[in-house]
């Protein structure tokens, strides 16, 4: 069967950035999303207006599509499993997603695979004597956390109970706090034949647990690169996934690489692939689920910097244009605006700046100053 109609559950910027590659590949996108102002509505051939977790709406979506993919992981697997012929409908399959969507289950799955994890616990009550953890400690909601939401760093035992209660007082993932020297991301796709393509390793920098900037390639040695590639290959092959995964990693001072989280979808850290690689992560995902050959993933430039453009008190739908004009004066820059209503902290767009071959000083030395230049314009 030739796959032409792709359903995507979720209508945010990740789905929006699939629009151009879908057109290039001759694919039609049908989006399930709740609001007419969601970014992907503008690029969709058709829209099913419904919440992401509405499996009845997904049944309607399925009737219009050859396959269905995911923009996010806020789905209800038990109800999706009731849809007829779902075994070949979803990419990634529901079976490959099952061990990953719950963060505690994901930790257990990584442990079963023998992959390096922070130490973790299932926190189900406020009696600290029942656990052998030390501080600082990280609490994470088991489902639906993103961009720092659903994550709390607990500095001492006096903060534990209030933090746990603020998360609902139920079952919460607790993990040791890792004093990393770098946060890294590795993105890879696997298609139905088992072919895997791995992008270069990226460095991500967070502020308030939200990704602010990404540098490519990461300034790490080959041993770290090979270990990161081994980790994501193990995950892709063990889940037998058809699709694209991103794995966030902690690099410690001793050179140890620990898995932070798995995102079973396109990822913020991969936005720069649109301009820096022959095949963007969004095109690669569509290629994988449409059963087309995977594309090349090498960097086409000496380096790249991606900066997230977050909402703040001084930005609105009108004055962002003045900022855009200033940002586009930066050489080798590419500006993306998602069309979302501004609010503080919300990801409104991103900016990628490419670093050409032969640039002096060294590529990695230039990256922080480029990011600072972008942020000085955007935030003022």
N, C-alpha and C positions, 0 to 999 in steps of 0.2 A: 504494500500500500504506500502510495506517495503521500507524504504528510505535507499539508498545505495550511490547514487551519489550526492555530495554536491558541488554546485557552490559557490565560494567566490569572491566577487567583491573587488579587492585590493590584491596586491602581496607583501606587506612589511613584516616586522618581525612579526606582529601580525598574519598574515596568515601563515607564516613560522612555528610559534610555534603551529599551529594546525596539523602539519604533523604527529608527533608521536602519539598523541591521536587518530587521524583519523585511522591510521593503527591499533591501539589497538581495536578500535570499529568496525573494518571491513568496513570502509567508504572510498570512493574514492573522492579526492578533485580535482575539475576543477577550475582553477584560471583565472580571467580576470585581466590582468595587462599590462602596456604598454611596459615594457622593459625585454629583456631576462636575464639581470643581476639582476632583482629584487629577493629578498631572497626566496619568496615562489615558484619560478619556480623550484627550486631543489627538492621540495617535492610534486609537483603536478602530478597527473596522466595525465592530459592534460592542455594546456594553450590556452586561447583566448587572443591574443595580441591586446590590445586596451586600450584607456584611460578609467579610472574609470567611467567617466560620459557619455561614449558612449553607449546609450541605444540600438542602432542597434546591437552592439556587444553583449550586454546583451541578446538580443533576440536569438542570436546564442548560447550563453551560456545556456539559458533556454532550448533549444532543446536537450541539452546533460545531463540535471540534473533533479533530483527529487525535490530539493528545492535549493534556493539561499540565502546565508547569506552575511554579510557585514564585511569587515575588517576596513572600515572607513566610514565617513558620507559625503564624497564629491560626492554625487550622485544627479541626477536630477529627483526628484520625478514626475513631470508632464509627462516627456517622458517615465519613467519606467511604469507609470500607463497605457500607451497605449499597453503594451505587453499583449497578450491574456492570460487569466486565471491567471493574476497576483495576484488575491485575495488570492490564496493558494500557490503561488510560493515563495514569499519572507518571510524570518524570520530574523529580525522583519518585520511585515507587513508594507506596505507603509503608512497605516492609523496610525499605532502606531508611525511611524517616523515623520509624518507630523508636529506635534506641537513642535518638538524638534530640528530640524536641523538648523533653524534660531534662533540665540541666543536671539533676542528680543522676538520672538514668544514663545520661551522656557520660558523666564521670565514671560510673560503674562499667560502662561499655569500654571506655578507653583503658581502664584498669584490666579488663578481661583480655584486651588486645596486647597488653604489655607495653603500652605507650606511656611516656612520662607525664605524670599528673602532679599537681599540688596535692598535699594531704587533704582529705575532705571528710565531712561528717553529715549525717542527716539530723538536723536540729528540729526536734518535735516538742520540746518542753523548755521551760526556763530554768531548770535545775542544772547549774553549771557542773555540779559534781558528777553528773552522768556522762560527761565528755572529757576527753584528755587534751583539749586544744589549749593553745596559748594565744597571746595577743601581740600585735593586732590580728584581727580576724576579718574575713570578708563574708558577708551574708548575701545570698542571691535568691531571688524568687525562682521557683522551679520552672515556671512558664511565663511567657509574655514580657520579659524584661528586654529593654533595648536602650541604647544611648544613655546608659547610666541609670535609667529607671529600673527599679527592682534590684538595685545593688547598693549595699551600705558597707562602709569600712568601719569596723568596731575597734576602737583604740584600747579599751580596757574593759574589765568585767562589769563596771558600773554602767557602761553603755549598752551592754548586751541585751538585757530584758526590754528596755525602751525600743531598741532597734528591732528586735524580734516582734514585739507587739505592733510596731508601726507597719510591719509587713503582713499583718493579719493574725499573727500568733499561731500559725499552723505549721505545716511541714516546709522547712526552708533548707536550702543547701548552705552549708558552712564550709569554707576552705581557708587554708593557711594563706596569709598575706605573703606574696613573693616579692622580695626587694630586687627587682629586675634592673638590668642596665639598658635593655632595649626591649620594646615590644615589636614583634615581627608578624607579618601575615604572609601566608602562602596560599595561592589560588590554583586550582587545577580542575580540569574537566575530564570526564570519562564517557565514552559513547557506548552504543549497544554491542559493538564488537570487542570491547575491552580496551580500546586504545585510550591512552592517557596523555594529556599535554599539561605541563606544569609551567606556570608563569615564573619569572624571576622573583626572588624574595624581596618583599617591601618592608620598610620600617614605618610603623605608625606611631604617631604621638598624640596622646590624649590629654585633655584638660577637663576636669570635673567629669571624668569617665565618658567623655564624648570625643570621638576622633576629630582632631583639629587639622592635622596635616599628615601627608604620606610622602616618603622619599623612596625613589627607585633609581638604581638598585640599593638595597640595604648594604651598609658598610660592615659586612661580616665575612669571616673566612670560609673557605670551601667546605670545611668539615661541618660547619653550621648549615650551609646550603644543602649538603647531601643528607643531613639528618632531617631537616625540614621536609625535603622531598620524600624521604622514606616514610615519615609520619603520615603525610597526606596520601601517599600511594597505598599504605596499609589501610587507611580509613576507606578510601574509594573502593579498593578491592574487597574488603571485608563486607561492605554494605552492598556490593555489586550495583552501585548506583549508575544510573544514566542521567547525567546532568553536570552541575558544577558546584563545588564546595569551596569554602574559604576556611582556613584554620588560623586562628590567632594564637600566637606563641609568646612566651616569656623567655628571654635570654638572660641568664644570671651571670654574675661576675666570674664564676668558675667555668663558664662555657656550657652549662647545662641548659637544655632546651625543654621547656614544659608547655604542655597544651593548656591554653587559657579556655578557649571555646571553639566549637565548630559551628559555622553558619552554613546550612545546607542550601545555599542560594548564591546569587550574585551579592557582592559585598562592597561596602563603602571604600575599603582599601584598594579596590580594583578600578575605581573610576578613571585613573590616569591611563589605563590600557586603551581607552577610546582613542587617544592621541599618540601614545608612546609605543604601541604594539601593532603589528599587522592585523591582528584579530582581537577586538575588544572582548572583555569578559561577557558582555551582553550578546554579542554575535556568537561567541563560543557556546554559551548556554543554549541558544536557539539551534545551533548546528547539532549539538549533542542530542537534544530531544526530538529534533526533526529527522534524525538518522542521516545527517549529512556528514561528510568528512570534517574532522576538526581542523582548525586553522593554525597558523604559526603564532608563537607566543613570545618571541624574542623582543627585546627592546630595540627600537629603530633609531634610538638617539643615545647620547652618552648618559643621560639621566633625565629624570622628571620629578617635579614637585607638584603635589595636589594639595590645595587648601580648601577645606569646607567653609562655605560662607553662611554663617549662622545669623539668625535674627538677633537684633539688639535694639535698644531704645531709640537709636538714631536712624533706623532704616524703615522705609515703607515702600509701597508699590510704586510711588512716584520718584522718590529721591534715589532709589537704587540705580536708576539710569545714569545719573551723574557719576556714581561710583564705578559702574560698568565701563563708562568711557575712559576713566582714568586707568582702570585695570587693563583694558585692552591696548593701552599704550606700552605695556611691558612687552619686550620682545619675546616672540615664540610662545605667546599666551593663548589660551583657549577658555572662554567664559561660558558657563552653563547656568541657566536660570530655570527653576522648576515650575514657576508660576503659582506657588503656594502663598496663601495669605501670611504675612510676616507676624511672628511673635518671638519674644526673646528665647534664644536657645534652639529654635527650630532650624533644621537644615533647609535653607532656601535655594542654594545652588552650590556650585564648586568652580574652582579655577585651577587649571593645569598649566604649568609652565615647563616647556621642554628645554633641556640643556644640550646644545649641539656638540658634535664631536669636535675635539681640538680646543675646547674651552679651557681657559686658564683663569684662576687657579683650579686645583683638582675639583672634580665634580662634587664629591661629598662635602667639600669645604664651602661650596657655593650655595648648597641647598638651604641652610638656615637663613641666610640673608635674603634669598628669593622669597621664602615663606614670610619673613618679616616685612618685606616690601608689600606683598599682597595684603597682609593683615593690617598694616599701617593705613593703607588706603581704605580698606573695608570698615575697620572699626574706628578709625580716626584717632 
